[in-house]
Amino acid sequence: MDGSVETAEAAAAAMWQADRACQALGMELLSIGVGVSEMAMTVQESMVNGHGICHGGYIFTLADSAFAYACNSRNLVTVAAGARIDFIRPARLDERLIASASVVHQGERSGLYDVAVNDASGHCVARFRGNSVTVGGPLVEDATHA
């Protein structure tokens, strides 16, 4: 894999086409690069829990999705091997959340990625750390010409 922005974009486009989970939750892929991604999601009424705040599972899903796009940006099928999240402050109905993922370390098969989830004003909502493992070949056969 060539490690170019064009390759990352082609891999992301291939993933997005079949990514029903992100689409159903109204997520947007804002940017993609080699080892990085940025995704956004607005907290919808169906995401609010009994305390009147965004259920942590939705925040985790946003962070995990940004992680997925970042670690697949090498155009190799890569999945989560584990992850953890720390919730810093609650997110509320109609808040736009932005998850920014970046590679900390990428080996041949395993990687480590950090994701910052912030509100639109830049206030910290959560921090996520994910471990990835590469399990397959390319997402797009000829990513440089996709």
C-alpha positions as CSV (number, residue, x, y, z in Angstrom):
1,M,0.0,0.0,0.0
2,D,1.4,3.4,-1.0
3,G,0.5,5.4,2.2
4,S,-0.9,8.4,0.2
5,V,-3.8,10.6,1.0
6,E,-5.4,9.4,-2.3
7,T,-5.2,5.8,-1.0
8,A,-6.7,6.8,2.3
9,E,-9.5,8.5,0.5
10,A,-10.2,5.5,-1.7
11,A,-10.2,3.1,1.3
12,A,-12.6,5.5,3.2
13,A,-14.9,5.7,0.2
14,A,-15.1,1.9,0.0
15,M,-15.8,1.6,3.7
16,W,-18.4,4.4,3.7
17,Q,-20.4,2.8,0.9
18,A,-21.2,-0.2,3.1
19,D,-21.1,1.6,6.5
20,R,-24.8,1.4,7.5
21,A,-24.1,2.0,11.2
22,C,-22.5,5.4,10.7
23,Q,-25.0,6.4,8.1
24,A,-28.0,5.4,10.3
25,L,-26.6,7.5,13.1
26,G,-26.2,10.5,10.9
27,M,-22.4,10.6,11.1
28,E,-20.3,12.5,8.7
29,L,-16.7,11.7,7.6
30,L,-15.2,15.2,7.7
31,S,-11.7,14.3,6.7
32,I,-9.3,11.4,6.1
33,G,-5.6,11.1,5.8
34,V,-2.9,8.5,6.4
35,G,-3.5,7.4,10.0
36,V,-6.0,10.2,10.8
37,S,-9.7,10.9,10.4
38,E,-12.3,13.2,11.6
39,M,-16.0,12.4,12.0
40,A,-19.0,14.3,13.3
41,M,-22.4,13.4,14.8
42,T,-25.2,15.5,16.2
43,V,-26.8,14.1,19.3
44,Q,-30.4,13.2,18.3
45,E,-33.4,12.7,20.6
46,S,-33.1,8.9,20.2
47,M,-29.6,9.0,21.6
48,V,-30.5,10.7,24.9
49,N,-30.7,8.5,28.0
50,G,-32.8,8.6,31.2
51,H,-30.5,11.4,32.6
52,G,-31.3,13.7,29.7
53,I,-27.7,13.3,28.2
54,C,-26.2,11.5,25.3
55,H,-25.9,7.7,26.1
56,G,-22.2,6.9,26.4
57,G,-22.6,4.1,23.8
58,Y,-23.2,6.6,21.1
59,I,-20.2,8.7,22.0
60,F,-18.1,5.4,22.0
61,T,-19.6,4.5,18.6
62,L,-18.6,7.9,17.2
63,A,-15.0,7.5,18.5
64,D,-14.8,3.9,17.4
65,S,-15.9,4.9,13.9
66,A,-13.3,7.6,13.6
67,F,-10.7,5.1,14.9
68,A,-11.9,2.6,12.2
69,Y,-11.4,5.0,9.4
70,A,-8.0,6.1,10.6
71,C,-6.7,2.6,11.0
72,N,-8.1,1.5,7.6
73,S,-6.5,4.5,5.8
74,R,-3.6,2.2,4.8
75,N,-6.0,0.3,2.6
76,L,-5.6,-2.9,4.6
77,V,-8.6,-4.5,6.3
78,T,-8.1,-3.6,9.9
79,V,-10.4,-4.1,12.9
80,A,-10.4,-3.3,16.6
81,A,-8.6,-5.6,19.0
82,G,-9.6,-3.6,22.0
83,A,-10.6,-0.1,23.1
84,R,-11.3,2.0,26.1
85,I,-13.0,5.4,26.7
86,D,-12.9,8.0,29.4
87,F,-16.0,10.2,29.5
88,I,-15.0,13.8,30.6
89,R,-18.3,15.7,30.3
90,P,-21.8,15.0,29.2
91,A,-23.0,15.7,25.7
92,R,-26.6,17.0,25.3
93,L,-29.4,16.9,22.8
94,D,-28.5,18.8,19.5
95,E,-24.8,19.1,20.4
96,R,-22.5,18.4,17.4
97,L,-19.7,16.1,18.4
98,I,-16.4,15.9,16.5
99,A,-14.1,12.9,16.9
100,S,-10.5,13.3,15.7
101,A,-8.5,10.1,15.4
102,S,-4.8,9.8,15.0
103,V,-2.2,7.0,14.9
104,V,0.1,6.7,17.9
105,H,1.9,3.7,16.6
106,Q,1.4,1.5,13.5
107,G,3.3,-1.8,13.2
108,E,3.0,-4.4,10.5
109,R,-0.2,-5.9,12.0
110,S,-1.0,-4.0,15.2
111,G,-1.6,-0.4,15.9
112,L,-2.5,2.1,18.6
113,Y,-4.8,5.1,18.0
114,D,-6.1,8.0,20.1
115,V,-9.4,9.7,19.5
116,A,-10.4,13.0,21.0
117,V,-14.2,13.7,21.1
118,N,-15.0,17.3,21.5
119,D,-18.1,19.5,21.2
120,A,-18.3,22.1,18.5
121,S,-16.7,24.7,20.9
122,G,-13.7,22.4,21.4
123,H,-14.6,21.3,24.9
124,C,-13.5,17.8,25.7
125,V,-16.3,15.2,25.9
126,A,-14.3,12.0,25.9
127,R,-11.0,10.4,25.1
128,F,-10.7,7.0,23.4
129,R,-7.8,4.7,22.9
130,G,-8.0,1.8,20.4
131,N,-5.8,-1.1,19.5
132,S,-6.1,-2.4,16.0
133,V,-5.1,-5.5,14.2
134,T,-4.8,-5.9,10.4
135,V,-6.6,-9.0,9.3
136,G,-6.8,-8.9,5.5
137,G,-5.7,-7.4,2.2
138,P,-6.7,-4.3,0.5
139,L,-10.1,-2.6,0.7
140,V,-9.7,-1.3,-2.8
141,E,-7.5,-3.2,-5.2
142,D,-6.1,-0.3,-7.1
143,A,-6.6,2.6,-4.7
144,T,-4.4,5.0,-6.6
145,H,-6.8,4.9,-9.5
146,A,-10.1,4.4,-7.7
